[in-house]
């Protein structure tokens, strides 16, 4: 199908004679063969968003439809890959054409020549259906890349390969009701259509991140969705980086969507150097990076999050746990707004299109924990975390509000905390997690029987502190009772010793759940025993100046291998409280 351009408006072109085309078909524009996607059809005219620079295009130039929707290639070679928003391989393009992506470049998304060692998991005569494993490729030391029966295929294996193959060669033949079907390692999937699954399940266990404020106070479930909104400079990207580095996931898909190039450069430089804490291999060995920075075509930015989530679904179907970071959905929404404006659609609030909420929901709904399509019981999950960058930190703007209506975890970043150098700057007074109650049984069983009590204690103390601060600002701390002053001291300890976490410190960057429990229990014991000691007549100044408090403050730097030191600090705390006048009352029953 060939049409011709009648209008060019930045990344949007309008072409006529396109009556036989379908929505979301990929087209090639002009003799330069620029990649575009049909986003609107009116009669025989098609509106096309072009994923490359359109400078120099004019009316009359040819537009040719490929007849296929925008799709990604799914096969060995994805892991360690660095792609742009439409899955063009940036490393291979850089090697062939230099640092900038020239217009009209046509390269395979994945390397079609490289050979992989295919190991079969079925034999001739086996009955297989969609999603069943045919074999695997050891893609990296960490990732065993499973080759699955394509969607819609069911039958008996008539041939299965073994040995070296590239991704386009036939590794299996399946005798179906319609005839023999050849299967290669390569599958293509349209990015705007979710991959099918058997059943969606309710999340029941947390995704451990090693970040104390998240794991303890505002946990995210495996298969859950979260938003990280915050103003410029509040640490959104660092939080995203920390989650990508430390989250308890098999595969990480990181989408740099419209963010500054230097931030993406940090990711590209850091990730190959970082060691995976579980395997000791570079973190890149289980990571896919999609880089569509602010200086790259705006239309490709809009496609980037769909490309990322489709890749995530592919690994989910293998029964893996995937974490996807979208940094940031605000930049994606801006791309949506620009294209909507050029289409002359009726604008909604602040110029965003009226369908902003539904498009965001479309993305987040593709996360979750599911039973995959296959003959056996296989469960995979996608945990989606989206950064939101509202102008001036205004959470009432449309993107933040639309996101909050969808997600169940809200890690609100505060400019005030960032200004005070308190990182991660997640504000405990505005953040929440709707998964906390659902996950409490897991924490009680796996972490500590009193975990939920410790969590409730921490949140209560922090809220009490916020209320007392109003009084302190008016009349000073000296006007408070000793009990209230102890609440302020305990809250300070929770804030500075527990919630404050140094992302760049070798030990403090990651804290296991067991260590988090022990840290918080020390603060809890100090508070409870302190209250009892004060009631029995102990001196307040002596209580808050106990030598053990410095050790409690520095407990975050205790290595995971030396976790037994917490018991020594707890014993010292009891001893020093007992040494206070009236302190005996504080340790009774401990």
C-alpha positions, 0 to 999 in steps of 0.5 A, a space after each residue: 500500500 503506497 500513499 503520499 504526504 499531504 502535510 508535515 507538522 513536526 513529528 506528525 505527517 498526514 498521508 492520503 491514499 491510505 484507505 487499506 491501512 489499519 491503525 498502528 501499522 508501521 509505515 516507511 516514509 519517503 525515499 529515506 525510509 523513515 519509520 512511522 506508525 499510523 495513529 489516526 485514520 480518517 477516510 483515506 487519510 492517515 495521520 502518522 507519528 514518525 519516530 525519526 527527525 522529519 526535517 526536509 520532508 514535504 508534500 508529495 513524497 511516498 509513504 509505504 505501509 508494511 502491513 504490520 503493527 509496531 513490534 519488538 523482536 523477542 529472542 536471545 540477545 535481549 539481555 545486556 541490550 541497550 535499545 532506543 524507544 522502538 528497540 533499535 540497538 544503540 550499541 550496534 548502531 554506534 559501532 556501525 554509524 557513529 554516536 548519532 542515529 542517522 535517519 533511515 537506518 535499517 538494522 535488525 533489532 537483535 543480532 540475527 547472525 550470532 549463534 547460541 547453544 540450544 539445549 532441548 527440553 522436549 523430545 520427538 513425539 511430545 505433545 506441546 502447547 503455547 507457552 511450553 518450553 522447547 529448550 533453553 539458551 544460557 544467555 548470560 551466567 545469570 539468565 537461562 533464556 527459555 524458548 517457548 512454543 509460540 502463541 496459538 500453536 498446539 501439536 506434537 514435536 516432529 523435530 527438535 534441534 540441539 547445538 548452535 543456531 542463530 535466532 532465525 534458524 529452525 530449532 523445532 518442528 511441531 505437527 499441528 492440525 493445520 500442518 507442520 509449523 517450524 519454530 525458531 528462537 525469534 518471535 515478534 509481538 506487537 507492543 500495544 497488545 498485552 501478551 496473553 496469560 491464563 489467570 491473573 493472581 492477587 499479590 501475596 509477597 513483597 518485592 524486597 528492595 533493601 531500602 528500609 523506608 520502602 521495605 518496612 514502611 511502604 512495601 510494594 508487592 511482587 506484581 504490584 505497581 508503584 509511583 515515585 513522584 517528586 520535584 526536580 532534585 528530590 532523588 527520583 532517578 536515584 531511587 529508581 537506580 537503587 530499585 533497579 540495582 537491589 530489587 528482588 527480581 530475576 530481570 530488570 527492564 529500565 526505561 529512560 523515557 525522556 530523561 536527561 542524557 547525562 542521567 542515562 549515561 550514569 546508568 549505562 556506565 554504572 550498571 556494567 560495573 555493579 555486582 549483582 548481590 545474589 550471583 556476584 556477576 555484573 548487574 547488566 547480565 540480567 538487565 535490559 536498558 531502553 534509552 530514549 533521552 530528551 534529545 531523541 525523537 518525541 514520538 519514539 518516547 511515546 512508544 518506549 514504555 510499550 516496548 519495555 513492558 512487552 519485553 517484560 511480559 516475554 520474560 514473565 511468560 518464562 516464569 521469571 519475576 521482572 521489575 520494570 522502571 519507567 523514568 519518567 511517565 511525565 515525559 511520556 505524557 508530554 510526548 502524548 500531549 505533543 502528538 495530541 496537539 498536532 492531531 488537533 484533538 480536543 485538549 483536556 486538563 493542562 493540554 493533556 489529551 482526554 485519554 491520558 488516564 486510560 493510556 496510563 492505566 493501560 500501561 500499569 495494568 500490564 503489570 501483575 502476577 500471573 499463571 502463564 500459558 503452558 501445560 504445567 503450573 508456572 507463575 511469573 510477575 511484573 512489578 512496575 515502578 513509574 517515576 512522575 516529575 510534576 512541575 514544581 512538585 505539584 501533585 495536583 497536576 494531571 499526570 500525578 493525579 491519573 497515576 495515583 488513581 491507578 497505583 497502590 503504592 505512593 512514594 512521595 518525594 519531598 523537596 524539603 527532605 532533599 534540601 536537608 540532605 535526607 535521602 531517600 527523600 520519601 516523605 513518610 507523612 504523605 506516602 502510603 502502601 495499600 499492600 501493607 495489610 495484605 503482606 503483613 502475614 508474609 512479614 510475620 512468617 518470614 521476617 519477624 513475628 512482631 514485624 507489624 507491631 514494629 512498623 505500626 510503632 515507627 509510623 505512629 512515632 513519626 506522626 506524633 512527632 509531626 504534631 509535636 513539632 507544631 507546639 515546639 515551633 510555638 513555645 519551644 521543646 522545654 515546654 513539653 513533658 519528658 514523655 513527649 520529649 522522648 517521642 521527639 528523640 525516638 522519632 529523630 532516631 527513626 529518621 536519622 538512624 533508620 530511614 536515612 540511607 546512603 545509596 553510595 555506602 558499601 554497607 548501607 546501600 542495601 539492608 536485608 529484612 532481618 537486619 531492618 527488623 533488628 535495627 527497628 527493634 533496638 529503637 523500639 526497645 530504647 523507647 519502651 524501656 525509656 518510658 518505663 524508666 522515666 515513669 520510675 523516676 529516671 533522669 531524662 538527660 541521662 537517658 538520652 545521653 546513654 553511650 549505647 545510643 551512638 551504637 544504635 545510630 551506627 548500627 546501619 553500618 554493621 555488615 550483614 555477615 556480622 548481624 550478631 552484633 545487634 544482640 550485643 547492642 541490645 544487651 548493652 542497652 538493657 544494662 545501661 537502662 538498668 544502671 539508671 535510677 529507676 531503670 530496673 522498671 524499664 527492663 522488667 519482662 525484657 
